[in-house]
Amino acid sequence: MHGYAYAAATIAAFFCITHFFHRRLSCRHPLLTDYPILGMLPQLLFNLSRVHDFLTEILKVGTGDFTGPWFTNMNYLITIDPINVHHILSKSFHNYVKGPHFRDIFQAFGDGIFTVDSEPWKYNRDLFHSLFKHKSFEVFLEKTIHNKVRNSLLPVLDYLHQQGCVVDLQDVFNRFTFDNICSIVLGNDPSCLSIDFPEVAIEKAFNQAEESIFYRHVVPRCVWKLQKWLQIGQEKKMTEACKTLDQFIHACIASKREDLSMYKENEKGEAHVDFLTSLMREEAHEDKFLRDAVFNLFVAGRDTITSALTWFFWLVATNPLAEAKILQEMKDKFGTNIEKSSLGVLNVEEVKKLVYLHGAICESLRLFPPIPFERKQAIEADMLPSGHGVDPGTTMLFFMYAMGRLEEIWGEDCLEFKPERWISQKGGIVYVPSYKFIAFNAGPRTCLGKDLSFIQIKMVAAFILSNYRVQVVEGFVATPSLSIVLLMKDGLKVKITKREH
């Protein structure tokens, strides 16, 4: 027996040593120390609370390997090199796909536009593009935002001013964008934004699902799969969140089908309708397709806008010179008209004239992109422009957050909030290629809602800044959350005061 045990131990030791040296040879450009058995995961977990800045520091090399614990297949080639990003997202687009592992991690998204590849992705994109590009959709968007600002945001901000209390501005934006996206996608406003700040289960479920998806990125697949099977920890929360989301979305779809069957003739002549109604009229889609489309649009149109607004107002509130320039631009363009017309809510054409505001928003998105990282999987072997080899099946990660802090792109002042970097000497917007300014992705998968996002952010930002002063409470520290969407971990604590004109 002792002989068998000794032989087994010898074989195991030989196997481990061989595997160790194989990893060392295959990991040609290590980003961190590769510990036996545990790989580079311990350092990542140790720095998890500041993971975005930690990865920014170690990725100064541009491109490198991350290897997880042995036999977990948690190995990535990570890059922030703009030329590599351009190659992956544009030039060799068809060789880099989301892939089955991505769909497994992002299971809650179903077979929506963010998770599918090839023909299903092209079908989704063409369909959404045809609906988004209708002039009537932009008109509907503008009308929805105007109504939400007048009927909800204005009363809430006035109430907060009168009370003089500290409020989580991120929560205000969360509620605003949730009501907005419900109106735009479903044609139904749940009135989540009101002075009593009601708790909305569906809104919390979206946040929980996104946190759980982030968790799946930083632990081995076998761990979260086991938790899912046992229904414990983050995976139990994920299951409960998805159940809440599915019940909500399917109830909305059923209600919409009933409405369309009852009022089909009356609604034909409407100039603009919500996205779900437009989608149902386009052709007969199954409930599964509609569910996945709605879920993907909710994440795209709610959380990303919330993130953009939150970080923008934090940056503006802590940079009074930039705030003064935004206010001066609005005064120069519109004078007192912004105060007298539509309660200070500018329309689409008006906000397009605000160049400095546009630059300030771009600068905010550069430093705090709503989606901080992206992943792709290689189909065939490839060689990146940087000289790094890519094997078939390699998972590529690139970090938008770190790219926004890259000196080679943005200069030595890359950590400064400087809207002027986006404005040309002639007073126009400076064009930066999407593979460098990657807040809206790049290549064929560039965000379809980019222009609509800018419109929403500008309309809300112009209204709040022209009517109220946002003051960050003393001692508040803005910390990025651990989620697939870059929100603030503890919200944005501020005081709201009426601006005197």
N, C-alpha and C positions, 0 to 999 in steps of 0.2 A: 504493500500500500504506500509505504514511504517513497518507494521508487517511482510509482505512478504520480504521486503528488509532486515530487521533485521535477519529473519530466514535464508535467503540466505547467509548473511554475516557470521552468526554463523556457518553454514555448511561449508562454504569456509574456515573459520579460523580453524575449527576442522580438515578438510581434509588436510590443509597445515601443521598443527602441527603434525598430524599423519604421513604424508609423511616425514616430517623433522626427526622425531625420527626413522622412518623406515630406512631412509638413514644412520643415525648415527649408528644404530645397524648393518646394512648390510655392512657398511664401517669399517671393522675390523682393517685395518692397513692403516690409512690415511697418505698420503705423505705430504699434505698441509692442510691449514685451509679450512674447508668445509662451505662456507657462505650460508645462506638461499637463495634459488632461483638460485643464480649464481654459486653455487658449488665452485670448486677449479679453475675455468677458469680465474678469475681476476688475480691471482698470475702468472699464466702461460703467459697470455697476457702482463702483466707488465714486464716480463723478456724475452719476445719473441726475442728481439735483441741478447740475449746471451743464447738462449734456451738450446743449447747443454751443456754448462758448468753449467747452472742452474740445469738441470736435473741430471747431474753428481753429484752435491753437495747434492741434496735431496735424491738421490738413494743410498747413502752410507749405508742405512739400508738394502739394498739388494733387497727387494720385498715390494710393498705396493700398495694401492688403489688410483686411481685418479677418482674423480667423477665430471662430468660436470654439466651444468645448469639443473635444474629440467625438467624432461620429454623429454630430448633431446637424451637419450640413449647414452650419451657420457661418458660412464663409462669403465675404464680399470683396469686390474691388471698388474702392471708394475714390471719387474724383471731384474736384472743384475747378479743374482746368477748363476754361471756356472753350478751347479748341476741341477737347474731348467731348464736352457736352454738346457742341454743335455737331460733331460726328455722330454721336449716339442718337440725338433727337431729330436730326435732319438728314444728313448725308447718307447714313446707314439705317434709316428709320425702320425698314422692314426686317432688319436683323435683330432689333432690340424690341422685345414685346413685354407686356405685363406678365404673361405666363401663368401657369397653374398655381405656383406658390403664392403669387400676389393675390389671385382670386381666393385662395384658401384663407389668407390672412384678412383680406377685406370681404369676407363672406357676407357681411351685413349689406354691402352694396349690391349683392346679387349679380345679375348680368347687365348692369348698367354701363353707361358710356365710359366711366372711369376704370372699369375692370376688364372689359372685353377687348379682343384684338381682331385683326383682319376684317372680314366682311361684316360681322355683327357690329364692330366699332364704326365702320364706314356708314352702315345703314343708320345707326343712332346719330352720328354726326351730321349726315345729310338732312335727316329729319329735323333735328334741333335747329340746324342752321336755317332751314326754310321758315321755321316758326319765329326764330329770334330776329331775322332780318326784315320781317314785315314792319312797315312804318307804323302800322296800327299797334304793334306790340310795344314800341317805344312810347307811343302816346298813352297806352294803357299803363305802362310803368310809371310815367310822369304823373298821371292822374292818381295812381295808387299812393305814391310817395307824398304828394301834396295832401291828400286826405289824411294819411297817417300822421303827418307832421302837425296839421291843424287840429285834428280830433284827439290825438293821444300825446305826441311828444311835447307840444306846446303846453297843455295843461299840467303834465307831469313836471316839466322843468320850472314852470311858474310856482307850482306847489313846493318843490324842493327849495326854490329861492325864498319863498315866504317862511318855510320852516327853518331854514338855515342849518339843516342837518347834513351830515356826511352821507354820501351815496356812492354806491358802486356803479360807476358810469358804464363799465363793461356789461353789467346786468341790464342797464337801461337799453344799451345797443342790442344785446341779445334778444330782449323782448321786442324791440322795434323791428329788427330784421326777421324775427320769427313771425310776427304778425304780417309783415310785408310779404315774405315768401309764401305764407299761407294764402294771402290774397292773390298774389301773382300766379302761383301754381295751381291752387285749388279753388280760388274764387271765394274764399271764406276767411274772414278776419276773426281769430279767436279772442281778440282783446286782451292779450297777454300784458301789454303795456298800459297800465292804469295806475292811479295814485295809491291803490291798496297793494300793488305788486303781488298779484295772486300767484300761487305756486302752480305750475303747469307741468304735469307728469311727462308729456311728450317732449317738452323742451329739455328736461333733465335726462331723458332717455337718449337723446342725440349726443349730449355731452359724454354720457357714460360709455356709449358705443365707441366713440372716438378715442377715449382714454384706453379702453380695452384693446383697440386695434394697435395703438402705440405700444402697449405692453407686449403684444405678440411679436413686435420687432426686436425687443431687447432680452427676451428669454428664449431658450431653445424650443423648437417646435414640439418636441416630445413632451416638454413640461406643460405648455398650455393646452396641448391635445389631451393630456391626462387630466388636467383640471377641468377641461370641457366635459370629458367622459364622467368624471366624478361630480361635476357641477359644484365646484368650490372656487373660492377666490374671485379673481377678475372674470373668469369665464362664466361663473354663475351670474355675475352682474351683467355680463354681455348678453346672456340668454334672456334675462328678464327685460333688459332694455330693448332688445330686438322684438320680443313679444309685444311690448307696449307700442313700439313703432309700427309693427305690422298690423296690429288691430286698428290703430288710428288711420293708417293709409288705406287699408282695405275698406274700412267704413266710409271713407271719403270717396273712394272709387265707386262703391255701391250706390251711395247717395247721388253722385254725379250721373251715373247711368240712369237712375230713376228720373232725375231732373230732365235729362236730355230726351228720354222717351216721352215724358209728359209735355214738355214745352219745346219740342224740336222745331216746330213751325215758327213759333214766336222768336226763337233765338237766332234764326238764320240771318236775319237782317242786322244783327248787332255789329258795330264797327270793330270792336275788340273784346275779346273774352280771355278768361284765364287759360293758363297753359294746358291743364288737364282737359278742359273742354276742347281746345284746339287739337290736342293729340287724339282724342276720341273721334273727332270729326274727320281727321285726316284719313284714317282707315280703322278697320275693326281689330284692335289690339286685345290680346288676352290680359287678364288681370295681373299676371306675373310680370309681363312687360311694363305695364303701367305702374305697378308697385316699384319696380327697380328704377324706372325713369324718375318717379317722384322722389324717391330716397336720394338719388344722386343729385337732383336739382336742389333739394333742401340743403345738403351739405355745401354745394357750390354757391348757392345764393344766400345762405344764412350765416354760417360760421366764418366764411372768408371775409364777408363784409363786416361782421362784428369785429374780427381781428384787425382789419384794416383801420376801422374807425377808432378802436381803442388805442392802438399804438400811435395813430396820428394825433389824437388829442393829448396823449401823454407827452409826445415830442413837442407839440405846439405850446402846451401849457408850461413846459420847462425850458422853452426857448422864446422868451418874450419878444425878441427882435423879429423873429419869423412871424409871430402872431401879428405884430404891428404892421408888417408888410402885407400880410393877407388882408387885413382890415382896410389898409390904405388902397389896395388894388380894388376892392369892392366899392369903396367910396369914389375912386376915380372913374370906375366904369359905370356905376349906377347912381351915384350921389345919394340923395335921400329916398330915391324910388324903392330901394330894397326894403326900407322900413314901412313904406306906405302901401306897397303892392303885395297882395297875397301873403300878408304877415311875414314878409321877409323870405318867403320860399321862392327861389329863383327857378325859372323853367329850364328845359334842356338846352335851348340855344343860348341862354344867358350864362349858364355855368361853363359852357364851352369857351367863353371869352376870358375866363379867369386863368391866366397863364401861370402866375406865381403859385396859386392854390394847386394847380395841376402838378407843378414842380415839387411842392411840399408833400403831396400825396405820393408821388413817385419815390421821393427820398425816404418816406416812411416805409413804403413797400420794399425798398432796397434793403433797409436795415432790419425790417421785421416782416418777411414774406409770410402771408397767411398759411401757405403750405411749405414747411421748412425743409423737407427732403423728398426725394422721388426715387423710385427703384425701377429697374428694367432687368430683363433676363436675355442673354445672348442666345440666339438659335445656332449660329455657326461660329467657328473660330474667327478671330479678327485681330487686327493690330491697330491700337489707338494712335492718333497723331503724336502723342507724347512718347511713343515707343513701348508702351505697356501691352503685353500680349493678353488676349481674352480667349479663354477656352469655351467650347460649347457648353451651354447651361450655366455659365457664370452669372451671378447676380451682381448687377451694377447699382451702386448707390451714389447719388450726388446731392450735395447739401446747398440749397438755395440760401439758407441763413449764412453759411460761411462764405459763399460767393459774393454776397453783398458787403463783405468785410475784407475783400481781397485787394491789397494795395496795387497789384498789377493792373487792375481794371479801374479802380476809383481813386488811386493816388494815396499819398501819405495821410491825408485827412479823411480816410475812408470811414472812420468811426464817428465822424462829426455829422450832425444833422444840418445839411447845407442845401436848401432848395435851389440856390443859385446855380448849382452844377447842372441843372436840367434846363437852364434858360440861356439861349444864345445871345450874342451881342446885339442882334437885330430884334430881340424880344420874343422870339419864337421858342418852341419846345425842342430841346436837343434830342436827336434820335440816338438811342442806344440799342444795338442788336439784342434780340430776345435771348440769345444764348449767353449774354452777359447780364442783362437785366431780366432775370428768369422768374419773376413773381407770377407771371401768367403762363408758365411753361414755354416751350419753343417747338418749332417745326410743325408738322401736321396736327399735333395734339395741342397746339396753342389754344388757350381758353376762348371758347366761343362767346362768353359773356364779358369779355374784357371791357369793351366800350360801355356796356350797360352797367358794369361795376363802377367805373369812373363816374358815370352820371349820378348813380345813387350816393356815392361817397361825397361828391362835390355838393349835391343838393342839401344833404344833411349837414355837412361841415359848414357851408356858407350860412345856413339858417342859424345854427347854434352860435357860431362865432359872431355873427352880426347882432345877435340879441342877448347873448349871455357870456359871462366870463367864467371859465373853468379853472379852478385853482386846486392843484394837487395838495392833499393834506401833508403837513410837515412830518418828515420821517418815513414817508411811504417809499418802499422799494419795489420797482416793477420787475417781476420775475416771470420768465416764460414758463408756460405750463408744459407738462409732459403729455402731449397729445399729438395727433396727426395734424391738428390745426393749431397755429401759434397764438393761443390766447394768453392772458395774464393769469398766473397761478392763483392769486388771491384777489382778482378783480382790480379795478382802477378806482381807488378811493379819492373822491374830490368833493369840493363844495361848489355849488352853483349860485352865482349872483347875477342879477339883471344888469345888463350893460346900459349905461346912460348915454344917450345920443345927444 
